[in-house]
Amino acid sequence: MIVQTPVLFGLLPVLSWSVWTDLRNRKVSNLWILVGLLLYLLLLPFDQHGVVRAVIGGVVGLVIFLPFYWKGGMGAADLKLLGLVGVYLGPLGVVYCALYTALAGGGIAVWVLLVRGSSRLPYALAIASGVAVYLLKQGMKGGVGAALG
């Protein structure tokens, strides 16, 4: 899979700002989710897969971590952020990202507990890390430079 224009110019900037605000303010604003959706709509002509895949991916992204949200282990904005990842990367992409996110989240949780003594986890960082691992792995499969298309 080659990273498409919508991922490069829509998802990655929104993830970056979400991580920044989560680390700085301990909150991911719904504004970033809205910006990500609007950017996707603007970049839709460049998406090779179309709206149906995006909608299914968004739903899968929301459903994957829904039990963690219900149990209070994840905030609503984090859940919506993973849904946004699904919009851009589709159902299969968001499943892989969720797996990598869970692994990254575990590592970040250990660091946060040991270094900061806090139980509040900046999960946007884990989500962005999961997406980064997924995109890098896809780039390695496609050869040098494939990750950025």
C-alpha positions as CSV (number, residue, x, y, z in Angstrom):
1,M,0.0,0.0,0.0
2,I,1.3,3.4,-0.9
3,V,0.4,6.2,1.4
4,Q,-2.0,8.4,-0.5
5,T,-2.4,12.2,-0.6
6,P,-5.2,12.2,1.9
7,V,-3.1,10.4,4.5
8,L,-0.1,12.6,4.0
9,F,-1.9,15.9,3.9
10,G,-5.0,15.1,6.1
11,L,-4.4,12.4,8.7
12,L,-0.7,13.0,9.6
13,P,-1.1,16.7,10.3
14,V,-4.3,16.1,12.4
15,L,-2.5,13.3,14.3
16,S,0.5,15.5,15.0
17,W,-1.7,18.3,16.4
18,S,-3.7,15.9,18.4
19,V,-0.6,14.5,20.0
20,W,0.7,18.0,20.7
21,T,-2.5,19.0,22.4
22,D,-2.8,15.7,24.3
23,L,0.7,16.0,25.7
24,R,0.4,19.7,26.5
25,N,-3.2,19.9,27.8
26,R,-4.1,16.3,28.4
27,K,-7.0,16.7,26.0
28,V,-7.7,16.0,22.3
29,S,-10.1,18.6,21.0
30,N,-13.1,17.5,18.9
31,L,-12.0,20.3,16.7
32,W,-9.1,18.2,15.4
33,I,-11.5,15.3,14.6
34,L,-13.7,17.7,12.7
35,V,-10.7,19.2,10.8
36,G,-9.6,15.7,9.9
37,L,-13.0,14.8,8.5
38,L,-13.2,18.1,6.5
39,L,-9.7,17.5,5.2
40,Y,-10.7,14.0,4.1
41,L,-13.7,15.4,2.2
42,L,-11.5,18.0,0.5
43,L,-9.0,15.4,-0.4
44,L,-11.6,12.8,-1.4
45,P,-10.9,13.2,-5.1
46,F,-7.3,11.9,-4.4
47,D,-8.5,8.8,-2.5
48,Q,-8.2,5.7,-4.6
49,H,-10.7,3.7,-2.4
50,G,-13.7,6.0,-2.0
51,V,-16.3,6.8,0.5
52,V,-17.7,3.4,1.3
53,R,-14.3,2.1,2.5
54,A,-13.9,5.3,4.5
55,V,-17.2,4.9,6.3
56,I,-16.6,1.2,7.0
57,G,-13.1,2.0,8.3
58,G,-14.5,4.8,10.5
59,V,-17.0,2.5,12.0
60,V,-14.5,-0.3,12.6
61,G,-12.1,2.3,14.2
62,L,-14.8,3.4,16.6
63,V,-16.0,-0.1,17.5
64,I,-12.5,-1.6,18.1
65,F,-11.8,0.4,21.3
66,L,-15.4,1.0,22.3
67,P,-15.2,-1.5,25.2
68,F,-12.2,0.4,26.6
69,Y,-14.2,3.6,26.4
70,W,-17.2,2.0,28.2
71,K,-14.9,0.8,31.0
72,G,-13.3,4.3,31.4
73,G,-9.9,3.3,30.1
74,M,-10.0,5.7,27.1
75,G,-11.5,9.1,26.5
76,A,-14.2,9.7,23.8
77,A,-11.8,11.9,21.8
78,D,-9.3,9.1,21.6
79,L,-12.0,6.8,20.4
80,K,-13.0,9.3,17.7
81,L,-9.4,9.8,16.7
82,L,-9.1,6.1,16.0
83,G,-12.3,6.3,14.0
84,L,-10.7,9.1,12.0
85,V,-7.7,6.8,11.4
86,G,-10.2,4.3,10.0
87,V,-11.7,6.8,7.6
88,Y,-8.3,7.4,6.1
89,L,-6.8,3.9,6.2
90,G,-9.9,1.7,5.8
91,P,-11.1,-1.2,7.9
92,L,-8.0,-3.4,7.5
93,G,-5.6,-0.6,8.1
94,V,-7.4,0.6,11.3
95,V,-7.3,-3.0,12.6
96,Y,-3.6,-3.2,12.2
97,C,-3.2,0.4,13.6
98,A,-5.3,-0.6,16.6
99,L,-3.0,-3.6,17.3
100,Y,0.2,-1.4,17.0
101,T,-1.6,1.3,19.1
102,A,-2.3,-1.2,21.9
103,L,1.4,-2.2,21.9
104,A,2.6,1.4,21.9
105,G,0.0,2.2,24.6
106,G,1.4,-0.5,26.8
107,G,4.9,0.8,26.5
108,I,3.9,4.4,27.0
109,A,1.9,3.4,30.1
110,V,4.9,1.8,31.7
111,W,7.0,4.9,30.9
112,V,4.3,7.3,32.3
113,L,3.9,5.2,35.5
114,L,7.7,5.0,36.1
115,V,8.8,8.4,35.1
116,R,5.8,10.6,35.9
117,G,4.0,8.5,38.5
118,S,0.7,9.2,36.8
119,S,-2.0,7.0,35.6
120,R,-3.2,9.5,32.9
121,L,-2.0,8.2,29.5
122,P,-1.7,10.6,26.5
123,Y,-3.3,8.0,24.2
124,A,-3.1,10.2,21.1
125,L,0.6,9.5,21.2
126,A,-0.1,5.8,21.3
127,I,-2.5,6.1,18.3
128,A,0.0,8.2,16.3
129,S,2.7,5.7,17.1
130,G,0.5,2.8,16.0
131,V,-0.3,4.6,12.7
132,A,3.4,5.4,12.2
133,V,4.4,1.7,12.7
134,Y,1.6,0.7,10.2
135,L,2.7,3.2,7.6
136,L,6.4,2.3,8.0
137,K,5.7,-1.4,7.7
138,Q,3.6,-0.7,4.5
139,G,6.4,1.3,3.1
140,M,8.9,-1.5,3.8
141,K,6.7,-3.9,1.9
142,G,6.5,-1.5,-1.1
143,G,10.2,-0.7,-1.3
144,V,12.1,2.5,-0.5
145,G,9.9,5.6,-0.6
146,A,6.7,3.7,-0.9
147,A,5.4,4.9,2.4
148,L,5.1,8.5,1.1
149,G,3.9,7.5,-2.4
